[in-house]
Amino acid sequence: MKSPAPLVPRAPYKADLHLHTRYSDGSYEPAELVRLAKDLRIDTIAVTDHDTVAGVAEALAEGRRIGVRVIPGVEMSTVHDGDVETHLIGLFVDPNNAALVETLARSAETRLRRLDRILEMLAKEGVNLSLDEIREHTAGEILGRMQVAEALVRSKHAGTITNAFTRWLGIGKPAYLPSITASPEECCRLIREAGGVAVLAHPGDRVEEEKLTWAVKAGCRALEAYYPLYSKPVTEAWIKLAKEHDLGVSGGSDCHGSRKAKVFIGAVWVPEECVTDLERRRG
């Protein structure tokens, strides 16, 4: 009698649902990001560039070619309580949805006006940078603080990108301005009407129920509990709070490639059952 073949344990499912490409403030080409996920044996990724879906089509095509599931996504900037910048992630969105694409195009124009003001604020601090110089070092990207940070490093006004944010561009610093796509309610509506699910991005390492009140009212149906900066107790507390409010659970590395070199793709994993639940909540 032939001996049965030995059982081979199934590799753990891995999903990273918060990733950026060079179309916003990441360093990877979309296809390059997908290939890296394949090399790391990541089953599912979401491309969630800031205020653009321009890199989604390339990522989807490469994912189909090499067998990595790519979830179309976007990370939208908004404010609540008047001036608190908050990010909302849309997962499973239709990247061709007209209303979403139009809103993101307006956001790109808003970002340029914001960039002009940031450069004015830096000039008042004695730091003179030009928009043309910043554009010269970009490749059709959505322009934002990351590109300004790189210009500060090139001009020797900052030693590193991290230093550029801590000295000039971070919240409360001399050249900080929030980026705004739309109101929280409009962002959630756009995500929902594009067939997606709205996720409150990186809600923080202080687990406070009050943080969810406005997000739930605005239309968020999930929150990021898995995040590289969170300890296990913080992650568990956010998961518990999500269950109490009937919210889905998402997360990811928030990888930007070499632009945030200490944050690697797959730094945290989202369980398969969470991905299935998020897809159930879409639309």
N, C-alpha and C positions, 0 to 999 in steps of 0.2 A: 504494500500500500504506500502510495506516494505521500511524503510528509507535506503538511500544509505550508504554504509560503509564510515566512515570518511577517508579522504585522509591522508596518512602518508608521510610526506616529505622525499624525497630520501636523504640519507646521502651523504655528499660531497665526490667526488672521490678523493682519495689520492694516490700519487705515489712518491716514494723516489728512485731516480735512481743513487745513489752514496753511496754504502755501502761496508764495509770490514768485512772479517771473520778472523779466526785465521790462515787461510792459507797464509795470508800476515801479516798485522800488526794490525788486529782487535782481539778482545777477544772472540767473539761468534763462536760457531760451526755453520756451514751453516744452518742446520735444526733448530737450536735454534733461529737464526736470523729470519727465516721464521715464526716460531711460535710467536715470539715477534711482528712481523708485523701483524699477525692475531689478536693478543690480542689488538693491537692498531687500529684495523680496517683500516689497510692500504691495498689498493686493489692491488697495483703493486709495486714490488721492483726490483732493479737490483743489482746483486752481482758483484762488480767491484774491485776485489783484485789486488794488485800491481803485475804486471808481472807474473800472474798465473791464470789459469782457473780451478785449482784443486778442488775448493769447489763448482763449479757450479752444477755438477751432483747431489750431495746430496741436494742442495737447490731446484733444479727442482723437484726432487722426493717428497720432503716434501711439496712443493707448490701444486703439483697435489693432494697430499693426503688430505690437509686441505683447499684447495680453495684459495690460494694466487698466483697471477700471478708472476712468476719469469722470469726476462729478463736476459739471459746470457751476462755477460760483463767482461771487463778487464780494468785496468788502466795501461797504458804504460808510461815509463819515457823516455824522450828524451831531446835534447838540441837544441837551435837555437842561432844565433849570436855568435857562438863559445863556450859560456860557460853558457848560461842562461837555467837552468833546467826548463822544462815544462812537464806537464802531459797531456796525451791524453786518453780519455775514448772511448772504443769500446762498443757499445750497440748492442744487437741482434746478437752477433757473434756466430758462430758454435764452441763450445768448443772442438770439435774433428777435426777441420781443421788442416791438417798436417803441413802446413807452419807456421801457428800461433803457434802451440804447440812446434815446433822445435825452433822457434825464442825465445819463452819464456824459453825453457830449456837452451838455450845459455845464456840468461839473468841471470838465476839462477847461472851459473858458474861465470859470470861477477860480480854478487853481492858478491860472496865469495871472489874474488880478491879485490873488493872494501873494503870489511869488513877487510881484512888483512891490507890494507893501513890505514884505519881509526884507527885500533888498534895500528899501528905504530905511527900515529900522536898523539894519546893519550899518548903513552909511552913517547914521547918526552916532553910532558907536565907533566910527573911524574905520570900518571895514567896507571897502568898496569892491563890489562884484558886479559883473554885467550879465544881463539875461542872455546876450549872445554867447558869452563864454560858457555859460551853463548849458545852453542848447548844443554847443559844439561838441560836448562830451556825452550827449545822449543819443539814443537811437529810436526816435519815435515814441518815447516813454511818456507816461503821465508825469508831468513835472511837479515836484513837491519838495518837502524838507530834505529828503535823502539826497537829491541832486545838489541842493544848496550845501549840505554837509560835505559832500565830496569836493565841491568848489572851495570850501573853507580849508579843507586838508591840502588841496593843490596849491592854494595861495599862502600856506603856512600859518594861517590864523587858527588852526586846530591841528593837533597831532594825529588824531584818529577821528573816525566818524562818531564814535561814542563820545569823545571829547567835544566834538562840534555840537552835539545835542545837549550835553551837560553844561556847556559854557554859553551857547548862543540860542539854540533852537528848541530845547525842551520846554515843557510846561512851566510857565513862570519866568522864563529866561528872556533876555533883552529883545530877541527877534522871534518870539513865539506868536503864532496865529493859528487858530483851529481851522481845519478844512471841513467845509460843509457841503454836502450833496443836496440834502433836502431835510425836512422835518422827520423825526422818528416815525410818525404815522405814515407819511408819504413813502418813506423807504420801505416800511413793512408792506404797505399796499402794493408797491411796485414789485417787490419780491414775490408776493403772493400771486399777483396777476400774471407774473412771468412763470408761474408753475412751481415756484420754489418755497422754501421754508426759511423764515427769518430767525437768525440766531444772534443772541447777545454775545458779542465777542469779548474775550478775556475780562470778565466782570470784576476781577481783583482778588487779592489774597486776604482781604477782610470780608468774611462771609456775612453779609447783612441783607436781611429780607427786604428792606426798603429799596435796595438797588433794583429789585425785580418789579416793583410796583408800576413804575412808568413804562418799563419795557413790555410788560404783559398788556397793559392798557393800549400801548402803541401797536401791538400785534405780533410781538415776538412769540415764537412757539418752541424755542429751545435756547439753551445757554451753553457756553463753553466751560466745561468742568475739567477737561484734560488739557493742561497747558504747562510748558516747561518750567515756568517760574513757580508753580504751585507745589506745595508739599502734599504728601498723600492725605493727611488729615483735611487739608483745604479742599482737595479734589472730592473727597468723600462727603464733606459738608455741602458742597455745591450740588452734588448728585442727590443728596437727601432733600435739599431745598427744591430742586427741580421736580422730584417726584411729588412733593407736597403741593406744588403748583401745576401739576400735570404738564410739565414741560419736557421736551426731549433733551438729550444730552449729546453734546458734540465736543470737538476739541481738535488740537493739532499743534504742530511745532511752531507755526508762524515763521517758517524758514524763509530767509531772504538771500540765501547763498552767501557769497563773500561779503556782501554789504552788511551782514550781521553774522560774522564768521563763527561766533560761539553758539549759534542756534542751528542745529543740524536737522535735515529732513528726517522724520521718524523719531524725533526726540521723545515723543509720547505717542501712544497708540490709542485709538478709539475702538472699543469692542464691536464686533460684527452686529450684535443685537441692537446697538445704538444706531448704527448706520441704517439698519432695516427700519427702525422706529422713526428716524428722521425722514426717510423717504415716504413713510406712511402719512406723515404730517404735512406733506407739501401741498401747496395750492389752497 
